[in-house]
Amino acid sequence: MTDVDSRAGGVLALLTERGQTLAVAESLTGGLVAAELTAVPGASRAFLGSVTAYAAALKRDVLGVDGALLEERGAVDPEVARQMAQGVRTALGADWGVATTGVAGPEPQDGQPVGTVYVAVAGPGAGDGAGAVADRLRIEGSRSGDRAGDSGEEAGERVRAGIRTESVRGALDVLYRELIANAGGQGRERNGGPGCLQP
């Protein structure tokens, strides 16, 4: 069992214990957060479903992210992440919503470097999203796992996969932390070092 598996199990155990539900909105992770959650036996007691909104139009039309915000800042932005989390929470009727958006590469996006990731959590009392929390993760892709003879494309895919995996871990960590804290307070953004979260 990996730490991601145990974190997914811990999140679902807390939600089930409280009789609460979860919905997920994913861009950069493309369904990987939902996959980790549904791999846990009994996940359906708390996990309602997910929306993979890779395109900006889906973020706007399905999740309710402000179109002007997307035009002005692009999809890789803490407020976009907050609105995605609140939007999926509302759309699926869940107590909690978690969202991921970022840049896995190979090229920068919306003026953000590869490895910039925002994860957001909206919980009970978040209302219109003002109480949603967004954390910025800076994940440096590692090429240490490259194999002799890997092409540049293979190495780039390995880095991309690593960023996405670390993003799933980060999303589950932020969600777990907010579940423990019961997601009170005002919307905020936190910055962490490479690949880590700092309160």
N, C-alpha and C positions, 0 to 999 in steps of 0.2 A: 504494500500500500504506500503510495507516495504522499507527500505533504499536501498536494492538491486534492487527492482523494479524501484525506482525513479532514481537510478544511471544508470541502463540499459536504461531507457527512455531518460535520459540526454545525454548519449553517442550517441544514435541513432539520437536524435534531432540535435546534433552538426554535425554529419556526413551528415545527410540529408540536413541541411542548407548549407553545403559546397559542396554538390554534390559528396561526397566521399563514399567509400565502405569499408567493414570490413570482414575479415575472421578470424576464430578461430582455433587454434590447442590445443587439450586438452589431457593430460595424466591423472594426478591425479584426475581431476574433471570429467572425463568421460562423457562429453557432457552437464554438468550443466551450463556452461557459455552460450553455444548456446541456451539452454532451456530458460534461463532468458531473453536473447535478443529476441528470437522469441515469447515470451509471450507478448511483446509490440506490440500493434496494429500498422500496417504500417511498421514493421521491415524490410520487403522485399525491401523497398526503399534504404536501406543502407547495410543490412546484406546479404552477398553472400552465406555463408555456413561454414561448419566446418569439421575438420578431428579429429577423436578420435584415437590417436596413442598411445595405451597403451604399445605395444611391442616395444622393441628397434629396431627391424628390420623395422617396419613401420616408426619410426622416421627417420631412415637412408634412406629407399627406397622411401617413399612417400614425406617426408618433406625435405630431403636432408641434414639431420644432419650428420656431419662427423663421419664415422664409427670408426675411431681411437680415436676420442674424447669420444665416447660412451664406447669404450673398456677401455680407460684409467681412465675416471672419473665417468662413470655410467650416468644414465639419470637425476639424481637430481643434476643439475649443472647450474650456470647462463649462461654459453656459450651455453649449450644445449638448454636452454629456448630461448635465442636470435636466435639461428639457427632455432628453431621450428617456432618462430614468423615470421622470414623472409621467411622460407620455405613455410608456408601456404599462406603468402601474395603473393608469386610468383606463387605457384601452382594454386591458385584460382583467380589470377589476380585482387587482391584487393589493395586499397590504403593503408590500415592499416592491420596489423596482430597482434594478441595477442595470447600468449601461456601460458599454465600452466604445471608445472611438480613439483613433490614433494613426500612426504611420509605421507600418512594418517594413516599408521599403519596396523595391530597391531605391527609389528616389524620394526626396523630400516632397511634402504635400502641404498646400495652404501656408507656405512659408515656415513650416515646422520641419525640423530634422528627423531623420529616421530614428525610431526609438522613443519618440514623444507619444505618450499615451495618457488619456484621461479616462478615469473610471468614476462613475457617479452612483450614488444611492439616494433614493427617495423613499421615505417611510411614512408611517402614520403621523399625521400632523404636518406633513410637508405642503399640504394645500396646493397652491399653484406652482409649486416647485421652489419657492423661496427658501424652504428649509432643506432642500436637497444638498448633499455634500458632494463635492468634486475633488478628487485627488489627482495630482499630476505625477506620473511615473516617468522616469527617464531610464530607459532600458537600453543598455549598450549591447548590441549583438556581438556574440563571441564567435570568433573563427577558430577557437582552439580545438573544436571537434572536427575540423576539416581533415579529410583523408588525403594522403598523397595521391596526386593525379586528379583531384577534383577540379572541374572546370570552374571558372568564375561564376557561372550561372548556378552550379551546384552549391558552391560556397555561399552565394547570395541567398539561395533558398533555405539553407541551413540557418543562416542569420535570421531570416524572416520568420521561420518556424520557431526559433528561440524567442523572438520578441513576442509572438502571439502566445506562446506557452507562458511566458512570464506575465503577460497581460491577464491571462486567466487567473493565475495565482494572485496577482494584485487585486483583481476584481473581487475574488472570494475573500481575501484578507480585509479589504475595505468594508465589504458587506458584513463580515463577521464582527469587525470592530464596531460598526454602527448598530448591529443587533444588540451587542453587549451594552452599548451606551444608550440604546433605545432611540437613536436617531433624533434626539432633541436638538434645539438650537437653530441658529441661522445658517443660511447657505455659506459655504466657505470653500476655499481652494487651499490645498496643501501641496508643498513641493518636497520631493524626496530626492535623494542622491541616486546614483546609477543603480537601477534595479531594485530600489528599496523604497519603503514608505516611511515617512517620519511624521509623528503627530504634531 
